[in-house]
Amino acid sequence: MDRILVEIYLPVVDRSFDVYIPVALKLHEVEAMLAGIFKEICDGQFVASPDVVLCDKLTGNALDINQSALELGLMNGSRLMLI
């Protein structure tokens, strides 16, 4: 398995998106990729910045960007939030 399907919630636009992310990439690379994608999808309502944080949606805890999804134990159906 090289990708997992996660739900990403964007509070700024109050929408969720199902996204496949690579399990081996470090989360700082995933954050950058997602920020660019959501900037385009949301017609500028979401502004990609260096301060973007990927969090667990249920707990609100920021995820360690120096670990991969696999290392963090993320799996299909994980619910995340990009703020």
C-alpha positions in Angstrom: 0.0 0.0 0.0 1.6 3.2 -1.1 -1.3 5.6 -0.6 -4.1 6.0 1.9 -7.5 7.7 1.6 -8.0 10.4 4.3 -10.6 13.1 4.9 -9.2 16.6 5.1 -11.4 19.3 6.6 -10.7 22.9 5.8 -12.3 25.1 8.5 -11.8 28.3 6.5 -14.3 27.1 3.8 -16.2 24.6 6.1 -15.7 21.7 3.6 -14.1 18.3 3.7 -12.3 16.6 0.9 -11.3 12.9 0.4 -7.7 12.8 -0.6 -5.2 10.1 -1.3 -1.8 10.8 0.3 1.4 8.8 -0.1 2.2 6.9 3.1 6.0 7.3 2.7 6.2 11.1 2.3 7.0 13.2 5.3 4.0 15.3 6.4 5.8 18.6 5.6 5.8 17.5 2.0 2.2 16.4 2.2 1.2 19.7 3.8 2.8 21.7 1.0 1.2 19.5 -1.7 -2.3 19.8 0.0 -2.0 23.6 0.5 -1.3 24.1 -3.2 -4.2 21.9 -4.3 -6.7 23.5 -1.9 -5.6 27.0 -2.9 -6.7 26.1 -6.4 -9.8 24.2 -5.5 -11.2 26.9 -3.1 -10.8 29.8 -5.5 -8.4 31.7 -3.2 -10.5 31.3 0.0 -7.8 29.1 1.4 -4.4 30.8 1.4 -1.4 28.6 1.4 1.3 29.9 3.8 4.3 28.6 5.6 2.2 28.5 8.8 -0.2 25.8 7.5 -0.7 23.0 10.0 -2.1 19.5 9.5 -4.0 18.3 12.6 -5.9 15.3 13.8 -9.6 16.4 13.4 -10.9 14.6 16.4 -8.3 15.8 19.0 -7.0 19.0 17.3 -3.4 17.9 17.9 -0.9 19.0 15.3 0.8 16.1 13.6 4.6 15.8 13.5 5.6 17.0 10.1 8.9 15.2 10.3 7.2 11.8 10.2 5.4 10.0 7.4 1.7 9.0 7.5 2.9 5.4 8.0 5.1 6.4 11.0 2.1 8.3 12.6 -0.2 5.4 12.2 -2.6 7.1 9.8 -4.8 4.8 7.8 -7.6 4.8 5.3 -10.4 6.8 6.8 -8.3 9.0 9.0 -9.8 12.4 9.6 -7.5 15.4 9.4 -7.8 19.2 9.4 -5.6 21.7 7.5 -5.5 25.1 9.2 
